[in-house]
Amino acid sequence: MIGRDLKIFTQNHQTERVDVPMCQQGFCDVSPLTIGNDIWICDSVIITPGCTRIGDGSILAAGAVVTADVEPYTVVGGNPAKVIKRRKAQ
């Protein structure tokens, strides 16, 4: 399930050189993103290039800024997203 206004960024600007404007430095390599099964991504989530994997059964809370991989069956939220809890079988 995916809510409204999801933003996924898989690439960032180069910023290493200070003698060249950032807009002229090009881009970093694309960071692939794998999204598992049975995922709930709530409204207005932002996923940055630092995240390459969202594990099965994960929940990304509304407004979360996901900057790192999300382990399976984990609920994350906030900016930057942090673990809120782990899901488990009843």
HELIX and SHEET records of a PDB file:
HELIX    1   1 MET A   22  GLN A   24  5                                   3    
SHEET    1   A 3 LYS A   7  ILE A   8  0                                        
SHEET    2   A 3 ILE A  46  ILE A  47  1                                        
SHEET    3   A 3 VAL A  65  VAL A  66  1                                        
SHEET    1   B 2 THR A  34  ILE A  35  0                                        
SHEET    2   B 2 ARG A  53  ILE A  54  1                                        
SHEET    1   C 4 TRP A  40  ILE A  41  0                                        
SHEET    2   C 4 ILE A  59  LEU A  60  1                                        
SHEET    3   C 4 THR A  74  GLY A  77  1                                        
SHEET    4   C 4 LYS A  82  ARG A  86 -1                                        
END                                                                             
